[in-house]
Amino acid sequence: MILFFLALGITANAQTVVKDGKAYEVKGKAIFHEGVDVTADLLSDEKNYIFKTHKDFVKETKKVEKEKKNLEKEAKKAEKEKKKAEKELKRKKKAVDNLNKKTRKLDQNQDKYNKLKARGDLSPNDDAKWIKKLNGLKNDVEKARRKV
């Protein structure tokens, strides 16, 4: 990344502009042709054309860099949203699994209570304990439903 910006900085400071088949290199306010400063030798129209072309290229390069940064920013934002959605999906799945588990536990205990009561194996104290336990399980199921 650092090398990219370093290369961009170097190329922005010294750009090659082609005019009439000749390659001119622009460095600051000077124009070079094959390593020789030809700024004074060129006509003002040629200088203006070369400087304008160089300026347009630098503007376009900056514009492309800005667009690239915006795209990277949007990609990062999209990745963050994706992770957030995955996390929410995982949370919902966990809540549904928890609800299923609590419902299954309530059903099993309800069946066990009904069998014991049908056989007459419950004392009044045991019956009260089972009812209290079943009410607690029903509350757990309701809480789990609200989370889903």
C-alpha positions in Angstrom: 0.0 0.0 0.0 2.8 2.3 0.9 4.6 1.5 -2.3 1.5 2.2 -4.3 1.1 5.7 -2.8 4.9 6.3 -3.2 4.7 5.4 -6.8 1.6 7.6 -7.3 3.4 10.5 -5.7 6.5 10.1 -7.9 4.4 9.8 -11.0 2.3 12.8 -10.0 5.4 14.8 -9.6 7.0 13.7 -12.9 4.5 12.8 -15.6 5.2 12.0 -19.2 3.1 13.9 -21.8 3.3 12.9 -25.5 2.9 15.7 -28.1 3.6 15.3 -31.8 5.3 12.0 -31.1 7.7 13.4 -28.6 7.6 12.5 -24.9 7.9 15.4 -22.5 8.4 14.9 -18.8 6.8 17.5 -16.5 8.4 18.1 -13.2 6.9 21.0 -11.3 7.2 24.1 -13.6 9.9 22.5 -15.8 9.4 20.5 -19.0 12.1 17.9 -20.0 12.7 16.1 -23.2 15.1 13.2 -23.0 16.5 14.5 -19.7 17.1 18.0 -21.0 15.2 21.1 -19.8 13.3 22.4 -22.8 10.9 24.7 -21.0 12.4 27.9 -22.5 12.7 26.4 -26.0 9.0 25.5 -26.4 6.4 27.9 -27.7 3.8 29.1 -25.2 1.0 27.1 -26.9 3.1 23.9 -26.6 3.9 24.7 -22.9 0.2 25.4 -22.2 -0.8 22.2 -23.9 1.7 20.1 -22.0 0.9 21.7 -18.7 -2.8 21.5 -19.3 -2.5 17.8 -20.2 -0.4 17.2 -17.2 -2.9 19.0 -14.9 -5.8 17.1 -16.4 -4.0 13.8 -15.8 -3.2 14.7 -12.2 -6.9 15.7 -11.6 -8.1 12.4 -13.2 -5.6 10.5 -11.0 -6.9 12.2 -7.9 -10.5 11.6 -8.9 -9.8 7.9 -9.5 -8.0 7.6 -6.1 -11.0 9.3 -4.4 -13.4 6.9 -6.1 -11.2 4.0 -5.1 -11.2 5.1 -1.5 -15.0 5.5 -1.6 -15.4 2.0 -3.0 -13.1 0.6 -0.3 -15.1 2.4 2.3 -18.4 1.0 0.9 -16.9 -2.5 0.7 -15.8 -2.2 4.4 -19.3 -1.0 5.3 -20.9 -3.8 3.4 -18.6 -6.3 5.2 -19.6 -4.9 8.5 -23.3 -5.1 7.7 -22.8 -8.7 6.6 -21.1 -9.6 9.8 -23.9 -7.9 11.8 -26.5 -9.8 9.8 -24.7 -13.1 10.4 -24.4 -12.3 14.1 -28.2 -11.5 14.3 -29.0 -14.7 12.4 -26.9 -16.7 14.8 -28.6 -15.0 17.8 -32.0 -15.8 16.4 -31.1 -19.4 15.7 -29.8 -19.8 19.2 -33.0 -18.3 20.6 -35.1 -20.7 18.5 -33.0 -23.7 19.6 -33.4 -22.6 23.2 -37.2 -22.3 22.8 -37.3 -25.8 21.3 -35.2 -27.2 24.2 -37.4 -25.6 26.9 -40.6 -26.7 25.2 -39.3 -30.2 24.9 -38.3 -30.2 28.6 -41.8 -28.8 29.6 -43.5 -31.5 27.6 -41.4 -34.3 29.1 -42.1 -33.0 32.6 -45.8 -32.5 31.9 -46.0 -36.1 30.7 -44.1 -37.4 33.7 -46.4 -35.5 36.0 -49.5 -36.8 34.3 -48.3 -40.4 34.5 -47.4 -40.1 38.2 -50.8 -38.4 38.9 -52.7 -41.1 37.0 -51.0 -43.9 39.0 -51.7 -42.1 42.2 -48.0 -41.9 43.2 -48.0 -38.2 44.1 -48.5 -37.0 47.7 -50.1 -33.6 48.2 -46.6 -32.1 48.9 -45.2 -33.8 45.7 -48.2 -32.5 43.7 -47.5 -29.0 44.9 -43.8 -29.3 44.0 -44.6 -30.6 40.5 -47.1 -27.8 39.9 -44.5 -25.3 41.0 -41.9 -26.9 38.7 -44.2 -27.0 35.7 -45.2 -23.3 36.3 -41.5 -22.4 36.3 -40.9 -24.3 33.1 -44.0 -22.6 31.5 -42.5 -19.2 32.4 -39.2 -20.2 30.9 -40.9 -21.2 27.6 -42.8 -17.8 27.6 -39.5 -15.9 28.1 -37.9 -17.9 25.3 -40.9 -17.1 23.0 -40.5 -13.4 23.7 -36.8 -13.6 22.7 -37.6 -15.3 19.4 
